[in-house]
Amino acid sequence: MTKAEILLDWFKDKVSVAVAFSGGVDSTVVAKAAFTVLGKNAIAVTARSSTISEKELDGAKRVAGEIGIEHVIIDEDEMDDPRFVKNPENRCYYCRQGLVKAIRRLSGGRGIKHVIDGANADDPGEHRPGLLALREGGALSPLMELGIGKSDVRTIAAVWGLSVSDKPSMACLASRIPYGELITKEKLVMVELAEDFLRNLGFDQLRVRNHGGIARIEIESGEFDNVLKNRKKIAKKLKELGFDYVTLDLQGYRSGSMDEVL
C-alpha cells in the first residue's frame, strides 16, 4: 500500500471526526483523507484568532471548499489566555490546549467521536510543546502515527491534486515575537501587515520577526538581491507600520529561528 492508501485506511474505523484545520498542507491532507472515507461524518474546524492572519483564514475557507468538507469556524483566541500572552518557551502548549478543548466542546455538541490534528512524523524532532497538549486532550495524529513526514505529505497532496501541495510552511504570528516578550495585538498586526506587503512584492517563503521595534526580515538567500533592490520601499513601509529599524537576517529564512536561543 502507498502512504496515501495507508492514511485512507486509518480512517475506516473512525466513525466521525473533527479535524483541526489551518489550511496548511498537513491539515489539508488529513481533512481530505477524512472526507474521502467518512463523507459528512467528517468536519474541518478552524479557529479565528488574533494570531492567524485574515489571509490565512480566507485560505482555509477556500481549501475546505476545494475538498468539499464542511468547514466550521470557531472563535478561540489565544490572546484571552494570560499564560500565552506572557510568551513563555512553552507558549504553544497553551494555544493547543485551548484549541483542543474548544473543538471537543463543538464535537460533543454534535456527537462527533474523534478530534484529529495534522501533526506529521517530522514534528517531534522540533521544539513543539503543543504536541503535549494535543496528546493530553486526546487528539489523534494519523500522520505522526503512520510515520508520514512533510515530504510524504506534499507528495500525497500533489497526487490528490490539492492546491496547497507546494504551499510554504506557515506558523502563527506569535512565533515572530521573542520568548519572554509580551505578545500584544498591536505587535501581531505589525507583523501581519509587514509580511503581506513583502508577499505583494513577490516574495514567498519569509518571516518578519518583531524584536521590540526592530524588524528582522528572514527570506530565502536567493532573494537577497531582490530585497536590496527594494530596500528603500521596504524600509519606508515597515517604518510606517511602526518599526524603528528594518534589518535583513544574513542567515536567511529558517523555520523556528526563535528557538535557536533555547
C-alpha positions in Angstrom: 0.0 0.0 0.0 1.1 3.5 -0.7 1.3 6.0 2.2 -1.8 7.7 0.8 -3.7 4.4 0.9 -2.4 3.7 4.4 -3.7 7.1 5.5 -7.1 6.5 4.0 -7.3 3.0 5.6 -6.6 4.6 9.0 -9.9 6.5 8.9 -12.1 3.4 8.1 -12.9 2.7 11.7 -13.2 6.3 12.9 -17.0 6.7 12.9 -16.9 10.6 12.9 -14.1 13.1 13.2 -13.4 16.8 13.6 -10.1 17.9 12.0 -8.2 20.9 13.5 -7.8 22.7 10.2 -5.4 25.5 9.4 -5.5 25.2 5.6 -1.8 24.2 5.5 -0.7 21.2 3.6 -0.7 18.8 6.6 -4.2 19.5 7.9 -5.5 19.7 4.3 -4.2 16.2 3.5 -5.7 14.9 6.8 -9.1 16.6 6.1 -9.1 15.3 2.5 -8.5 11.7 3.7 -11.1 12.0 6.4 -13.7 13.4 4.0 -12.9 10.8 1.3 -13.6 8.0 3.8 -16.2 9.4 6.1 -18.0 12.0 4.0 -20.5 14.0 6.0 -19.2 12.4 9.2 -16.0 14.5 8.9 -15.8 18.2 9.5 -12.9 20.7 9.4 -12.6 23.2 12.3 -10.7 26.4 12.1 -10.1 28.8 15.0 -10.5 32.6 14.3 -7.9 34.3 16.4 -5.5 37.3 16.6 -2.5 35.1 15.8 -3.8 34.0 12.4 -3.9 36.4 9.6 -7.0 37.2 7.6 -5.3 35.9 4.5 -4.7 32.5 6.2 -8.2 32.3 7.4 -9.5 33.1 3.9 -7.2 30.4 2.5 -8.5 27.8 4.9 -12.1 28.6 3.7 -11.0 28.2 0.1 -9.2 24.9 0.6 -12.1 23.5 2.7 -14.4 24.3 -0.2 -11.9 22.7 -2.6 -12.1 19.5 -0.6 -15.9 19.7 -0.1 -15.7 19.1 3.6 -18.0 21.0 6.0 -16.0 23.9 7.4 -16.8 25.3 10.9 -15.1 28.4 12.1 -15.0 28.9 15.9 -13.8 31.9 17.9 -10.9 30.7 20.1 -8.3 33.4 20.7 -5.1 32.5 22.5 -4.8 36.2 23.4 -7.5 35.7 26.0 -5.2 33.4 27.9 -2.7 35.4 30.1 -0.3 32.4 30.2 0.0 32.6 26.4 0.3 36.4 26.3 3.4 36.2 28.7 5.1 34.3 25.8 7.0 31.6 27.7 9.0 28.9 25.9 6.0 26.5 26.1 3.6 29.2 24.7 2.3 26.7 22.1 1.2 24.4 24.8 -1.4 26.9 26.0 -2.5 27.6 22.4 -3.1 23.9 21.6 -4.7 23.2 25.0 -7.3 25.8 24.4 -7.9 24.7 20.8 -8.4 21.1 21.6 -10.9 22.0 24.4 -12.8 24.2 22.0 -13.0 21.6 19.3 -14.1 19.0 21.9 -16.9 21.2 23.1 -18.1 21.6 19.5 -17.7 17.9 18.8 -19.5 16.9 22.0 -22.5 19.0 20.9 -22.6 17.3 17.6 -21.9 13.8 18.7 -18.5 13.6 16.9 -16.3 11.0 18.3 -12.7 12.0 17.5 -10.6 15.1 17.3 -7.8 14.8 14.7 -4.8 17.1 14.1 -2.3 17.4 11.3 1.0 16.9 13.2 3.3 14.9 11.0 6.1 12.5 11.7 8.8 15.2 11.5 7.3 17.4 14.1 8.6 15.6 17.3 12.1 16.4 16.3 11.5 20.1 16.7 10.5 22.3 19.6 6.8 21.5 19.7 5.3 21.9 23.2 1.9 22.0 21.6 2.2 18.3 20.9 1.9 17.5 24.6 -1.3 19.5 24.8 -2.7 17.6 21.8 -1.9 14.2 23.5 -3.3 15.3 26.8 -6.5 16.5 25.1 -6.9 13.1 23.4 -6.4 14.4 19.8 -5.2 11.8 17.3 -2.4 12.5 14.9 -2.6 10.0 12.0 0.4 11.4 10.0 2.6 11.1 13.0 1.2 7.7 14.0 1.8 6.3 10.5 5.3 7.8 10.0 4.2 10.2 7.3 6.6 13.1 7.2 6.4 16.5 5.5 7.8 15.4 2.1 5.4 12.5 2.1 2.5 14.8 2.9 3.4 17.1 0.0 3.7 14.1 -2.3 0.2 12.9 -1.3 -1.2 16.4 -1.7 0.2 16.6 -5.2 -1.2 13.1 -6.2 -4.6 14.2 -4.9 -4.4 17.4 -6.8 -4.6 19.7 -3.8 -3.7 23.3 -4.4 -1.7 23.6 -1.3 0.8 20.8 -2.2 3.7 23.4 -2.5 2.3 26.0 -0.1 5.1 27.4 2.1 5.2 26.4 5.7 3.3 28.9 7.9 3.2 29.4 11.7 1.1 31.6 13.9 2.0 35.3 14.1 3.1 34.9 17.7 6.1 32.9 16.5 7.6 36.2 15.2 8.0 37.6 18.8 10.9 36.5 21.0 10.1 34.4 24.0 9.6 36.3 27.2 8.5 39.5 25.4 4.8 40.2 25.9 2.6 39.4 23.0 0.2 42.2 22.0 -2.4 42.5 19.2 -0.5 45.6 18.0 2.7 43.7 17.5 0.9 40.9 15.7 -0.8 43.4 13.3 2.6 45.0 12.6 4.0 41.6 11.6 0.9 40.6 9.6 0.9 43.8 7.5 4.7 43.7 7.0 4.6 40.1 5.7 1.6 40.9 3.5 3.5 43.8 2.0 6.5 41.7 1.2 4.4 38.9 -0.3 2.7 41.5 -2.5 6.2 42.5 -3.7 6.6 38.9 -4.9 8.4 37.3 -2.0 7.1 33.9 -0.9 8.8 32.0 2.0 9.6 34.6 4.6 9.2 35.8 8.2 9.3 39.3 9.7 10.4 38.8 13.3 9.5 41.6 15.7 12.3 42.4 18.1 10.9 45.3 20.1 10.8 47.7 17.3 13.4 46.1 15.1 12.1 44.2 12.1 14.3 41.2 11.3 13.4 40.0 7.8 14.1 36.3 7.1 13.9 35.5 3.4 15.4 32.8 1.1 19.1 33.7 0.4 18.4 33.6 -3.3 16.1 36.6 -2.9 18.6 38.8 -1.1 19.3 40.8 -4.3 15.6 41.5 -4.8 15.3 42.7 -1.2 18.2 45.1 -1.6 16.8 46.4 -4.9 13.6 47.2 -3.0 15.3 48.2 0.3 14.1 51.8 0.3 10.5 50.9 -0.4 10.6 48.1 2.2 12.2 50.2 4.9 9.7 53.1 4.3 6.7 50.8 4.5 7.8 48.9 7.6 8.7 52.1 9.4 5.2 53.4 8.6 3.9 50.3 10.3 5.7 51.2 13.5 9.1 49.5 13.2 12.1 51.8 14.2 14.7 49.8 12.3 14.5 47.4 9.4 17.1 44.6 9.0 17.8 41.7 6.8 18.9 38.4 8.5 22.0 37.2 6.6 21.3 33.6 7.6 18.1 33.8 5.5 14.8 32.1 6.2 14.7 29.2 8.6 11.7 27.7 10.4 11.7 28.2 14.1 14.6 30.6 14.3 13.3 32.0 17.6 14.0 28.6 19.1 17.8 29.0 18.5 18.1 30.7 21.9 16.7 27.8 23.8 
